[in-house]
Each structure stands twice: as C-alpha cells, then as structure tokens.
Amino acid sequence: MIIRLIGTLALLASFGLGALANQFLETQASPPAYFVTLFGGQSDQEIMDTDYPSLSPGSFQQFGGRYIIHTGRTITFDGQPPMQIVVVAFDSMEKLQAWHQSDAFNTLYDIHKISSVRAFAVKGVASEAASVNSSISQQ
C-alpha cells in the first residue's frame, strides 16, 4: 500500500514539474526581429520621395515596431555605405511579417520608387528579446 502511495505521489509530482516546465518555456521571450532598410540614392530628398514604409512610423508602430537606427551617422570601414540606414525592431518575426503583409505597409509601398532601396529582415538573439521586453515593461 505504501509503495502504491509513493508511486502515485511520484507520478503527481512529475506531472506538476512537467506543467511548470511547460509554463516556463511558454513564457520565454521569442527572439526580436529587425527590418533593415538601406537607401542608395543621391540625396536625402530622393530618399524621402520613395515614401518607403520604414520611413513612416505610423505604419509599423501598430505592430510594435520602433526605430533602432534612423539616419544615424555612419563610419565606413569597407565598401560603399548606403546614403541612409533605417532599422526597425519588432518583438518577433511574426509581428514584423504581419506589418510587411499589412495594408499599412502596402499602401506606402510603390515598386516604381524603390530602385535604390534594399530591405530585409533579420532575426535577433533570444537573450536580446528578454532585455528589450524588460526595458519596455519598465517604461
């Protein structure tokens, strides 16, 4: 009888530990994602004329996007630098992709104006996501 009781308690304890571990894993922050836009062009005015979505905070803020880099000073080490760099951070690649597929993005996107624009998404490191999320919650 005691052996059955010990076995039952061990089984219940393993279910409880499994549930706690599962809850811990679900609460882990997903890695952040970054939308990087490199503008070529010859002038600031030419860049602004593209109306590219990453230049319009109203298009990405509703998806949790925020500027990390916007028209910062660059120092070139190798190669030709772009005229302007814009990096928008999102909490996850899913949120970034939701913005990229949204009407807010597509209404600004004009294929005829982006000949000198390169844009791509980069997945960040999960530990950075925890730092970003904790700094947001402290604000």
PyMOL commands that set and color helices and strands:
alter all, ss='L'
color gray80, all
select helices_A, chain A and resi 2-27+44-48+53-55+57-63+93-100+103-106+111-113+126-138
alter helices_A, ss='H'
color red, helices_A
select strands_A, chain A and resi 33-39+66-70+84-90+117-123
alter strands_A, ss='S'
color yellow, strands_A
deselect
rebuild
show_as cartoon
